[in-house]
């Protein structure tokens, strides 16, 4: 078996407290409104999991498999135990929380060559999207 692929995002910054961001992203229902309307029918959100139709007739469910309040949310797949995403948070000052996404995937060597760049774009985009969540998004959830 080859060495698992690890893709690390660039570090991004959100202008909120780590507790606010953690509370927001640890409830997947908050993400539903962020998904473009043309893709919402391909995803089902609950508090601790999201099921996404990746291709017709094929779904993948990501769920929270480990949490460390205000620091880490680890997502994994029910179908594939060799795949996980870590969302790491670090508050460096009040209203300055840094975000890093790390993806771990145990995939065949040939697939790594084709997938590595696309997965890098995904984790960087995910980190950037989390950085763009505005502080006022937390107010509607009574997280301030």
Secondary structure, 3 states (H helix, E strand, C coil): CCCCEEEECCCEEECCCHHHHHHHHCCHHHHHHHCCHHHHHHEEECCCEEEEEEECCEEEEEEEEEEECCCEEEEEECCCCCEEEEEEEEEEECCEEEEEEEEEECCCHHHHHHHHHHHHHHHHHHHHHHHCCCCHHHHCCCCC
